[in-house]
Amino acid sequence: MNRLVTGVLVRAAKRAGVRQGDLRLLKEVVWTVFIALAVIAIVNVSGLTSEFTVLTISGIIAIALSLALQTTLSNVISGILVIIEGSVRTNDLVEFSGIKGKVIKLGLRNVWVETSEGNLVIISNSQVATGPLINYTAKERLQGKL
């Protein structure tokens, strides 16, 4: 079961362009979740705890994980919305918080902007989504959709 879920998630992540190091992290997270579920199942079957305690522990774990991943999930959701809306695309000339440059990479967690000096500025998608962002090259493209 672990291999099936890991395989499906890894294939989907590769299609989304996730780096090799992030794939390794994804595999470790899936493995950790399966270990935690196995421990909970063993404790429950052995009769050492009641169902209420298992639910309480799993709820605490879920809250801890959601708090730990809050920023990452916010960036990923914002990245999906930015990509779907099409407000920013690669090769667009943008300005954000005084940083002006060309978008060279648009990912699920951040946008990479190359300034005229050749510097790379990485802006998290949650910041891009909440703006203000000036996109100098998207006016014609966006007017067709309005």
Phi, psi and omega in degrees: 000318179299316181294323180296309181296316179299316180299316180296314181295320180294317178298317179294320180293321178297319178296328180280353177088027180286139181291163182299319180296323178289328176296320178298317178297318178299317178298319180294322178295315179298317179299317180296320178296317179295320177297315180299317178295322178295317178297316179298318179295318180295317179296321180291316181292324182289347179083011181285345182212162179268169179296326180299318180294320178297316178295321179296313180296316180294326176295318178296318178297317180297319178295316180298317179295318181295322177292322180292326184260008186304311182294316180298314179296322177299316179294319180294314179296317177298321178297318178297316180294319178297319180292316181295316181293330181073019181289337177226132177226166176297149182073004174285145174267118186232162173224130181217120179052044178082359179259120182242132179182189183257134178288121180252341179208135179235110183246181180288332182255334183204168177245133179257125181239131176259122180281170180295338177279354180092005178279148176259129177244126180253119184245130180291146183296329179295325176289320179297318183292326181273347171064196359281139180236130175258123178247107185283338187253357186262002186300312181296316181297317182285330179296328178294334182270343184281000000 
